[in-house]
Amino acid sequence: MPYTEIDHFIAKMRFRAAYPYLGAGSRVCDLGCGLEMAFLDFAEDKIARGVGIDDQVESGTHGRWQRIHADLRGRLPLNEAQFDHVVMLAVFEHLAEPESVLREAFRILAPGGSLIMTWPAAMVDPILNVLHTLHLVSDEMESDEHQKRMPVTEVQRLLEHVGFREFHHEKFELGLNNLMVATR
């Protein structure tokens, strides 16, 4: 099932939550960018260089952006310390073992760079189940694809373990989603 209008609306809410944490003229890597690379397009006025990585895209270019076909769970085909920001929007909840992905995000971030990530609260799952049953959201939004949720404190501990040091957490979408900004 292709993305629906509700999928696009929810994605734009995530984009709006992440956008203020991008610096002007940034080098940004979007892990789990999706076929449309929509976040990079949304934030293009702040991005000097954008790279999207996803196992659903073909390597090449997409407008201004470089895209790389790769499995996020392995070593990324990128050099160390080359991005000001790494974004993972609605990706974390799909990872059975997120530590290796977070380590790679840390590795490709320049010192002082930030990981900007969003993930839904557990209370979203029953809502998504109803919306999916009514065919109002795509299969990718289905909660069966989600891993068991970690409390925010556990997510922060995992980020600290990987090497991140400064953290900002907030909820958005009426408390249904989390935003975490973690600094290298």
C-alpha positions as CSV (number, residue, x, y, z in Angstrom):
1,M,0.0,0.0,0.0
2,P,1.5,3.4,-1.0
3,Y,1.9,6.2,1.5
4,T,-1.5,7.8,2.4
5,E,-2.3,11.5,3.1
6,I,-2.3,10.7,6.8
7,D,1.2,9.1,6.5
8,H,2.4,12.3,4.8
9,F,0.7,14.5,7.5
10,I,2.3,12.5,10.3
11,A,5.7,12.6,8.6
12,K,5.5,16.4,8.3
13,M,4.8,16.7,12.0
14,R,8.0,14.8,12.6
15,F,9.9,17.0,10.2
16,R,8.6,20.1,12.0
17,A,9.8,18.7,15.3
18,A,13.3,18.0,14.0
19,Y,13.8,21.0,11.8
20,P,14.6,23.6,14.6
21,Y,17.6,21.5,15.7
22,L,19.4,21.8,12.3
23,G,22.0,24.5,12.0
24,A,22.2,26.6,8.8
25,G,24.6,25.3,6.2
26,S,24.6,21.8,7.7
27,R,25.9,18.5,6.5
28,V,23.0,16.1,7.2
29,C,22.7,12.3,6.9
30,D,19.2,10.9,7.0
31,L,19.2,7.3,8.2
32,G,16.1,5.5,7.0
33,C,15.4,8.3,4.5
34,G,12.7,6.4,2.6
35,L,12.1,6.5,-1.2
36,E,11.2,10.1,-1.4
37,M,14.0,11.5,0.8
38,A,11.2,13.9,2.0
39,F,13.0,15.2,5.2
40,L,16.0,16.5,3.2
41,D,13.6,18.2,0.8
42,F,11.6,19.7,3.7
43,A,14.7,21.1,5.4
44,E,16.7,22.0,2.2
45,D,17.1,25.7,3.2
46,K,19.3,24.6,6.1
47,I,21.2,21.8,4.4
48,A,24.5,22.4,2.4
49,R,25.0,18.7,1.9
50,G,22.5,15.9,2.3
51,V,22.9,12.2,2.2
52,G,20.0,9.7,2.6
53,I,20.6,6.0,3.5
54,D,18.0,3.3,3.2
55,D,17.8,-0.3,2.1
56,Q,14.8,0.6,-0.1
57,V,16.6,3.2,-2.3
58,E,19.0,2.7,-5.2
59,S,22.3,4.4,-4.8
60,G,22.7,7.6,-6.9
61,T,21.3,11.1,-6.7
62,H,17.8,12.3,-6.0
63,G,17.7,16.0,-6.8
64,R,20.4,17.7,-4.7
65,W,20.8,14.7,-2.5
66,Q,23.1,11.7,-2.6
67,R,21.3,8.5,-1.7
68,I,23.0,5.3,-0.7
69,H,21.5,1.8,-0.7
70,A,22.6,0.2,2.6
71,D,21.4,-1.8,5.6
72,L,21.4,0.6,8.6
73,R,22.2,-2.4,10.8
74,G,25.7,-2.8,9.3
75,R,28.7,-0.5,8.9
76,L,27.7,2.5,6.8
77,P,29.7,3.2,3.7
78,L,30.7,6.7,5.0
79,N,33.8,8.2,6.5
80,E,34.0,9.2,10.1
81,A,33.1,12.6,11.5
82,Q,31.6,14.0,8.3
83,F,28.1,15.2,9.3
84,D,26.8,18.0,11.5
85,H,23.6,16.1,12.0
86,V,22.3,12.6,11.7
87,V,18.5,12.2,11.6
88,M,16.5,9.1,12.4
89,L,12.9,9.9,12.1
90,A,10.5,7.1,12.9
91,V,13.3,4.5,12.5
92,F,14.4,3.7,16.1
93,E,11.1,1.8,16.8
94,H,11.8,-0.6,13.9
95,L,15.3,-1.7,15.2
96,A,15.5,-5.0,17.1
97,E,19.1,-4.1,18.2
98,P,19.5,-0.3,17.9
99,E,22.9,0.0,19.5
100,S,24.9,-0.8,16.3
101,V,22.9,1.8,14.4
102,L,23.5,4.4,17.1
103,R,27.2,3.6,17.1
104,E,27.3,4.2,13.4
105,A,25.4,7.5,13.8
106,F,28.0,8.5,16.4
107,R,30.9,7.5,14.2
108,I,29.8,9.6,11.2
109,L,29.0,12.7,13.3
110,A,31.6,15.4,13.6
111,P,32.5,16.4,17.1
112,G,29.8,18.6,18.5
113,G,27.3,17.2,15.9
114,S,23.9,15.9,16.9
115,L,21.7,12.9,16.4
116,I,18.1,14.0,16.0
117,M,15.7,11.1,16.4
118,T,11.9,10.6,16.8
119,W,10.0,7.5,17.8
120,P,6.3,7.0,18.7
121,A,5.1,6.4,22.3
122,A,3.7,3.0,23.0
123,M,0.2,4.4,23.2
124,V,0.3,5.0,19.4
125,D,0.1,1.3,18.6
126,P,-3.7,0.8,19.2
127,I,-4.4,4.0,17.2
128,L,-2.2,2.8,14.3
129,N,-3.9,-0.6,14.4
130,V,-7.3,1.1,13.9
131,L,-6.0,3.4,11.2
132,H,-4.3,0.5,9.4
133,T,-7.5,-1.7,9.6
134,L,-9.4,1.2,8.0
135,H,-6.6,1.5,5.3
136,L,-5.9,5.1,6.4
137,V,-2.2,4.5,6.9
138,S,0.3,2.4,4.9
139,D,1.7,-1.0,6.0
140,E,4.9,0.8,7.1
141,M,3.0,2.6,9.8
142,E,1.5,-0.6,11.1
143,S,2.5,-1.2,14.7
144,D,3.3,-4.9,14.1
145,E,6.5,-3.5,12.6
146,H,7.5,-1.9,15.9
147,Q,9.8,-3.4,18.5
148,K,9.0,-3.3,22.2
149,R,9.3,0.3,23.4
150,M,12.1,1.4,25.6
151,P,11.4,4.1,28.3
152,V,13.1,7.4,27.5
153,T,15.5,6.9,30.4
154,E,16.7,3.6,28.8
155,V,17.1,5.3,25.4
156,Q,19.2,8.0,27.0
157,R,21.3,5.4,28.8
158,L,21.9,3.6,25.5
159,L,22.9,6.8,23.8
160,E,25.3,7.6,26.7
161,H,26.8,4.1,26.4
162,V,27.5,4.7,22.7
163,G,29.2,8.0,23.6
164,F,26.6,10.8,23.3
165,R,26.8,13.4,26.1
166,E,24.2,16.1,26.0
167,F,20.5,15.3,25.6
168,H,17.3,17.1,24.9
169,H,14.0,15.2,25.0
170,E,10.5,16.4,24.3
171,K,7.2,15.0,23.4
172,F,5.1,16.2,20.4
173,E,1.9,15.3,18.6
174,L,-0.1,15.5,21.8
175,G,2.4,13.3,23.6
176,L,2.2,10.5,21.0
177,N,5.8,11.0,19.7
178,N,9.2,11.5,21.2
179,L,12.0,13.7,20.0
180,M,15.6,13.2,21.3
181,V,18.5,15.4,20.3
182,A,21.9,13.9,21.5
183,T,25.2,15.6,21.0
184,R,28.5,13.9,20.2
